[in-house]
Amino acid sequence: MSEQLLKWAHEELVEAGVASPQFDAEVLLAHALGVDRGELRRRLVLGHDVPDDVALVYAGLIARRAAREPLQHLTGVAPFRHLELAVGPGVFVPRPETEEVAQAAIDEAVRVNRERGGSAAVVVDLCTGSGAIALAVATEVPGARVHAVELDKDAHAWAARNVDAASAVAAGLDPGASPEPPPERIVRLVKGDARTALYGIDGTADVVVSNPPYVPPDAVPVDPEVAEHDPAVALYGLGPDGLEVPRGITDAAARLLRPGGLYVMEHAEVQAEAARAMVAAARDADGRPVFGEPETRKDLTGRPRMVVARRIP
């Protein structure tokens, strides 16, 4: 029964054009059963049947996935590095390629802590969305002081949920509980415009990292999961090149970073040259360059997906 159900689901998703039909079929069946994929596979080997009520729920999930609703919206979670983040309508689903952007920020924060003899590195995540990058830094760099900014109210609510859950885990509490008083947040989450927020820490950040909206207005994503379900405010960077918002983020990074601090920003594969030029063009109030020579770094698939530069001392 289980094998036949999975075979049916696989065929439905293939016909719908889903890129990873077998993976999605297994994840959704495990989700419907309330187990992980390892336990699902154990049950398949043992020939366990799927209860009728679960099969009915599963059929509904497969129909929604075949209609190209994002897998993460159906399960309610998205993996990011070692984290499992709550996601759903109204927030950008974090992507595996952004894990390398987080890695660049983590590596720098670790280096700063080591050079200071353990003193806490200050890291700022602008346009935090679900809180993915900020929480990766906060949980992987002990003692780091992490600030995250998000303007959109729906995305901010998702980020708050994820920060609260991770803070509970860090305090040794059940992330689903509501302890009083609540544990101290491991990320300072601010609702505001990433281009103008956090004036109180100007010139003190060791790292500013961002995955801002950067898609040009005429580059509508092909995948329905992105075009129809990721919020437009998290996708389109405004301006003819999609870099109007990133320019504002770059100016904010210049303001927030200490001399020698590191700026890391994700961009589209085709924007590598334009992103370097954008960072190189940043000037202070006296018209002097703000950043040293920007470089392009690659994501997990080897594509140019981030610009990295240091604040000139």
C-alpha positions in Angstrom: 0.0 0.0 0.0 2.7 2.5 1.0 4.8 1.7 -2.1 1.8 2.0 -4.4 0.8 5.3 -2.7 4.3 6.7 -3.3 4.4 5.5 -6.9 1.1 7.3 -7.5 2.3 10.5 -5.8 5.6 10.4 -7.8 3.7 10.1 -11.1 1.3 13.0 -10.2 4.3 15.3 -9.3 6.2 14.3 -12.5 3.2 15.2 -14.6 2.9 18.5 -12.8 6.5 19.4 -13.6 7.8 19.3 -10.0 11.6 19.3 -10.0 12.1 16.7 -7.3 9.1 14.4 -7.4 10.4 11.4 -5.4 11.9 13.6 -2.7 8.8 15.6 -2.3 6.5 12.6 -2.4 8.5 11.0 0.5 8.7 14.2 2.5 5.0 14.8 2.3 4.2 11.2 3.2 6.5 11.4 6.2 4.8 14.7 7.1 1.3 13.2 6.9 2.4 10.3 9.1 4.1 12.6 11.6 7.5 10.9 11.2 10.9 11.7 9.6 12.0 10.2 6.3 14.3 7.7 8.1 11.3 6.3 9.9 9.2 6.4 6.7 11.8 4.3 4.9 11.9 1.8 7.8 8.1 1.4 7.6 8.4 0.9 3.9 10.9 -1.9 4.3 8.7 -3.6 6.9 5.7 -3.3 4.6 3.6 -1.1 6.9 0.3 0.1 5.4 -0.8 3.8 5.5 -4.0 4.3 7.4 -6.9 5.4 5.3 -7.3 8.8 7.1 -3.6 9.5 6.5 -3.8 8.5 2.9 -6.6 11.0 2.4 -4.6 13.8 4.0 -1.6 12.7 1.8 -3.7 12.9 -1.3 -4.7 16.5 -0.5 -1.0 17.4 0.1 0.0 15.9 -3.2 -2.8 17.8 -5.0 -1.5 21.1 -3.5 2.1 20.3 -4.4 1.0 19.4 -8.0 -0.6 22.8 -8.1 3.0 24.1 -7.3 2.4 25.2 -3.8 5.9 25.2 -2.2 6.9 22.1 -0.4 7.9 24.2 2.6 4.5 25.8 2.9 2.9 22.3 3.0 5.2 21.0 5.8 5.5 24.4 7.5 9.3 24.2 7.8 12.4 24.9 5.7 15.9 23.5 6.5 18.8 26.0 6.6 22.2 24.8 7.6 21.5 23.0 10.9 18.3 24.9 11.6 14.7 24.0 10.8 12.8 27.3 10.3 9.1 27.9 10.4 7.9 29.3 7.1 4.6 29.9 5.2 2.7 32.4 3.2 4.2 35.9 3.6 7.9 35.1 4.0 10.6 34.2 1.5 11.6 30.5 1.8 15.4 30.4 2.5 17.4 28.6 -0.2 20.4 26.3 0.1 22.6 28.8 -1.9 22.2 31.4 0.8 23.9 29.0 3.2 27.2 30.1 1.7 26.3 33.8 2.3 25.7 32.8 6.0 29.0 30.9 6.0 31.0 34.0 5.0 29.4 36.0 7.8 30.0 33.1 10.3 33.7 32.8 9.3 34.3 36.5 9.8 32.5 36.5 13.2 34.6 33.5 14.3 37.8 35.3 13.1 36.9 38.5 15.0 36.2 36.6 18.2 39.4 34.7 18.0 41.5 37.9 17.4 39.8 39.6 20.3 40.3 36.8 22.6 36.6 35.9 22.8 35.0 39.3 22.8 31.7 39.2 21.0 31.6 40.0 17.3 28.7 42.3 16.3 26.8 41.0 13.2 23.9 42.7 11.4 21.6 40.9 9.1 19.6 43.3 6.9 16.4 42.1 5.2 16.4 39.1 7.5 13.1 37.5 6.2 12.6 34.3 8.2 15.7 35.1 10.3 17.7 32.4 8.6 21.1 34.1 8.3 20.9 35.9 11.7 20.0 32.6 13.5 22.7 30.7 11.7 25.3 33.2 13.0 23.7 33.4 16.5 23.7 29.6 16.9 27.1 28.8 15.3 29.1 31.7 16.8 28.9 31.5 20.6 28.6 34.9 22.1 28.0 36.8 18.9 25.8 39.9 19.2 23.4 39.6 16.3 21.0 42.3 15.1 18.4 41.5 12.4 16.1 44.0 10.6 12.9 43.2 8.6 10.3 45.8 7.4 7.5 43.6 6.1 5.0 42.8 8.9 4.3 39.2 7.8 8.0 38.3 7.4 8.8 40.0 10.7 6.2 37.8 12.4 7.8 34.6 11.0 11.3 35.9 12.0 10.0 36.5 15.5 8.6 33.0 15.7 11.9 31.5 14.6 14.0 33.7 17.0 11.8 32.8 19.9 12.0 29.1 19.1 15.8 29.2 18.7 16.1 31.2 21.9 14.1 28.7 23.8 16.3 25.8 22.6 19.4 27.8 23.5 18.0 28.2 27.0 17.3 24.5 27.3 13.5 24.9 27.0 10.9 23.3 24.9 10.5 25.6 21.8 6.8 25.0 21.7 6.3 26.2 25.3 5.5 29.7 26.5 7.7 30.2 29.6 7.3 33.2 31.8 9.4 35.1 31.7 10.4 34.3 28.1 14.1 33.5 27.5 16.4 36.3 26.4 16.4 36.4 22.6 19.6 35.3 20.9 19.0 37.8 18.1 17.8 41.4 18.5 15.0 41.6 16.0 14.0 45.1 14.8 11.0 45.9 12.6 12.1 48.7 10.3 13.6 49.7 7.0 16.9 48.0 6.6 18.3 51.1 4.9 17.8 53.4 7.9 17.5 51.1 11.0 20.0 50.6 13.8 21.5 54.1 13.9 22.4 53.4 17.5 25.2 51.1 16.5 26.7 53.1 13.7 30.4 52.3 13.1 30.4 49.3 15.5 29.4 46.3 13.3 32.1 43.7 12.5 29.9 42.1 9.8 26.9 43.3 7.8 25.3 40.6 5.8 22.2 40.7 3.6 20.1 38.7 1.2 18.0 41.7 -0.1 15.4 41.7 -2.8 17.4 42.0 -6.1 15.4 40.6 -8.9 15.0 43.1 -11.8 11.3 44.0 -12.6 11.4 42.3 -16.0 12.9 39.1 -14.7 9.8 37.3 -13.4 10.8 33.9 -11.9 9.9 30.9 -14.0 9.0 28.5 -11.2 5.4 29.0 -10.0 6.6 28.2 -6.4 8.6 31.5 -6.5 6.5 33.7 -8.8 3.2 32.9 -7.2 4.1 32.3 -3.6 7.3 34.1 -2.5 6.3 37.7 -1.5 7.1 40.3 -4.2 8.6 42.6 -1.6 11.3 39.9 -0.9 12.0 39.3 -4.6 12.1 42.6 -6.6 14.9 45.0 -5.9 13.4 47.9 -7.8 15.0 50.1 -10.4 15.8 48.9 -14.0 18.6 46.6 -12.8 17.0 45.4 -9.6 19.7 47.0 -7.5 17.9 50.0 -6.1 17.2 48.3 -2.7 20.7 46.7 -2.6 22.2 50.2 -3.1 20.4 51.4 0.0 21.6 48.3 1.8 25.1 49.0 0.8 24.9 52.6 2.1 23.5 51.2 5.4 26.4 48.7 5.6 28.9 51.6 5.1 27.2 53.5 8.0 27.0 50.5 10.3 30.4 48.9 9.8 33.5 49.7 11.8 36.7 50.3 9.8 37.9 47.0 8.6 34.4 45.4 9.0 33.1 43.0 6.3 30.1 43.4 4.0 28.5 40.4 2.4 25.5 40.6 0.1 23.8 38.0 -2.0 22.8 38.8 -5.6 21.7 37.1 -8.8 24.2 35.2 -10.9 24.0 37.8 -13.7 24.5 40.7 -11.4 28.1 39.9 -10.3 29.8 42.7 -12.2 27.0 45.2 -11.4 27.1 44.3 -7.7 30.9 44.9 -7.5 30.5 48.2 -9.3 27.8 49.2 -6.9 29.9 48.5 -3.9 33.0 50.2 -5.4 30.9 53.3 -6.1 29.9 53.8 -2.5 31.2 57.1 -1.1 31.3 58.7 2.4 30.2 62.3 3.1 33.5 63.6 1.9 33.3 61.7 -1.4 35.9 59.1 -0.5 35.5 55.4 -1.3 34.0 53.5 1.6 35.0 49.9 0.6 38.1 48.3 -0.6 38.2 46.2 -3.8 35.0 44.1 -3.8 35.2 40.5 -4.8 32.6 38.0 -6.0 32.3 34.6 -4.3 30.4 31.5 -5.4 27.6 29.5 -4.0 27.4 25.8 -3.4 26.8 25.2 -7.1 29.8 27.2 -8.2 27.8 30.2 -9.4 28.8 33.8 -8.6 26.2 34.8 -6.0 27.6 37.2 -3.5 29.7 40.3 -3.3 32.2 40.7 -0.4 34.1 43.9 0.6 35.8 45.4 3.6 35.2 48.9 5.0 38.3 51.0 4.4 40.1 51.7 7.7 
